[in-house]
Amino acid sequence: MRERDNIEHLPVLVKEVLEGLNCQPGGLYVDATLGGGGHSLEILKCSSPNGKLIGIDWDEEAIRVAGSRLKGFQHRLTIVHDNFKNLHNILMDLGVDAVDGILLDLGVSSMQLGDRNRGFSFKLEGPIDMRMDRSSMVKAFDLVNILPVRELEQILWKYGEERFAKRIVRSIDDHRKKFPITTTRQLADIIRTAMPHKHHPKKIDPATKTFQAIRIAVNDELINLETVISGSIDLIKKDGRFCIISFHSLEDRIVKQSFRLNEGRCTCPSDMPQCSCLKEHKIKILTKKPITPSENEKRKNPKSRTAKLRVAERL
Ligand SMILES: C[S@@+](CC[C@H](N)C(=O)[O-])C[C@H]1O[C@@H](n2cnc3c(N)ncnc32)[C@H](O)[C@@H]1O
């Protein structure tokens, strides 16, 4: 059996992202989720000959893959290995005050999902790890085997919206009392058996929501997202753009609400830059409804199915 399936990550909504960023020659952009470098490559091309890109990822493997893929652009590209929640400090360290556009393409890459040793997928046998940043201390193994029942239930409920959270965690607890749960397959089987067969979802594997929930918790994904949005809007130049692609409703809700908050919607009679409520109008939301992939893209890249792109412009 192959240790690892070498899967290339196909970037989603590429044309829409370039339009959303209003990508121009000479612009300075941040791809805060570098991954396999797919979006970065297109941004570098469309901002040529003198545009610049700062690419960030907290996964060393992504840095390596993207670095090699983008080596022809070294003179216009800076790659940073860090958590995007530190974007403000990253830019300060690089001596950059403001940029023309920021892209976040959330979630895991196909490279991460397809590597059995990373333990993200219930389809591949591997250790339950799920850390995108391999230097971080907490693995999925720790949450599954050590976390008190009540806290684990909360994670499944909050981050997976899993209605069978209680049953699943009870079954996990029964198993872990006998032996540690170490592999993705073991965990997936426990979940599938815990869920009454007649309630098994038709379109997704019964383990999908639990795996998503544990991954979100291991990587602090929603907190990182809230932090980066609130901390990054001031880093965008006037008329610059913020593009965020999300893949599930929890992420999309945060993006939508954070954009609205910074749009400074108010109930004051006049929507002037400074209303009597003193709300600041930092951005204009350009996508009243999120942009979703075409049927053609969904067919070619089924992983794009749930993608939603929201775009805001800095005022
Ligand atoms: C969906 S992939 C991006 C794929 C990329 N747009 C491409 O075209 O290849 C998401 C990437 O974001 C990274 N990531 C997720 N959360 C992060 C965070 N808080 N800080 C830095 N990188 C993060 C993941 O490690 C992963 O490589």
The ligand as an SDF file (V2000), in Angstrom:
LIG
                    3D

 27 29  0  0  0  0  0  0  0  0999 V2000
   -7.3820   24.9130    0.8900 C   0  0  0  0  0  0  0  0  0  0  0  0
   -5.6880   24.9980    1.1560 S   0  0  0  0  0  0  0  0  0  0  0  0
   -5.1610   26.3050    0.1200 C   0  0  0  0  0  0  0  0  0  0  0  0
   -4.8830   25.8870   -1.2610 C   0  0  0  0  0  0  0  0  0  0  0  0
   -4.2900   26.9560   -2.1480 C   0  0  0  0  0  0  0  0  0  0  0  0
   -5.1640   28.0820   -2.3100 N   0  0  0  0  0  0  0  0  0  0  0  0
   -3.9210   26.3930   -3.5100 C   0  0  0  0  0  0  0  0  0  0  0  0
   -4.4240   26.8930   -4.5240 O   0  0  0  0  0  0  0  0  0  0  0  0
   -3.1160   25.4580   -3.5650 O   0  0  0  0  0  0  0  0  0  0  0  0
   -5.5870   25.7620    2.7310 C   0  0  0  0  0  0  0  0  0  0  0  0
   -4.1760   25.9450    3.2300 C   0  0  0  0  0  0  0  0  0  0  0  0
   -4.2510   26.8880    4.2930 O   0  0  0  0  0  0  0  0  0  0  0  0
   -3.3890   26.5010    5.3130 C   0  0  0  0  0  0  0  0  0  0  0  0
   -3.8940   27.0760    6.5680 N   0  0  0  0  0  0  0  0  0  0  0  0
   -5.0560   26.8060    7.1920 C   0  0  0  0  0  0  0  0  0  0  0  0
   -5.1520   27.5140    8.3150 N   0  0  0  0  0  0  0  0  0  0  0  0
   -4.0250   28.2620    8.4040 C   0  0  0  0  0  0  0  0  0  0  0  0
   -3.5450   29.1960    9.3640 C   0  0  0  0  0  0  0  0  0  0  0  0
   -4.2430   29.5120   10.4680 N   0  0  0  0  0  0  0  0  0  0  0  0
   -2.3530   29.7880    9.1250 N   0  0  0  0  0  0  0  0  0  0  0  0
   -1.6250   29.4870    8.0110 C   0  0  0  0  0  0  0  0  0  0  0  0
   -2.0280   28.5860    7.0860 N   0  0  0  0  0  0  0  0  0  0  0  0
   -3.2200   27.9900    7.2840 C   0  0  0  0  0  0  0  0  0  0  0  0
   -3.4090   24.9910    5.2940 C   0  0  0  0  0  0  0  0  0  0  0  0
   -2.2360   24.4580    5.8690 O   0  0  0  0  0  0  0  0  0  0  0  0
   -3.5310   24.7030    3.7910 C   0  0  0  0  0  0  0  0  0  0  0  0
   -2.2760   24.5040    3.2250 O   0  0  0  0  0  0  0  0  0  0  0  0
  1  2  1  0
  2  3  1  0
  2 10  1  0
  3  4  1  0
  4  5  1  0
  5  6  1  0
  5  7  1  0
  7  8  2  0
  7  9  1  0
 10 11  1  0
 11 12  1  0
 11 26  1  0
 12 13  1  0
 13 14  1  0
 13 24  1  0
 14 15  1  0
 14 23  1  0
 15 16  2  0
 16 17  1  0
 17 18  1  0
 17 23  2  0
 18 19  1  0
 18 20  2  0
 20 21  1  0
 21 22  2  0
 22 23  1  0
 24 25  1  0
 24 26  1  0
 26 27  1  0
M  CHG  2   2   1   9  -1
M  END
$$$$
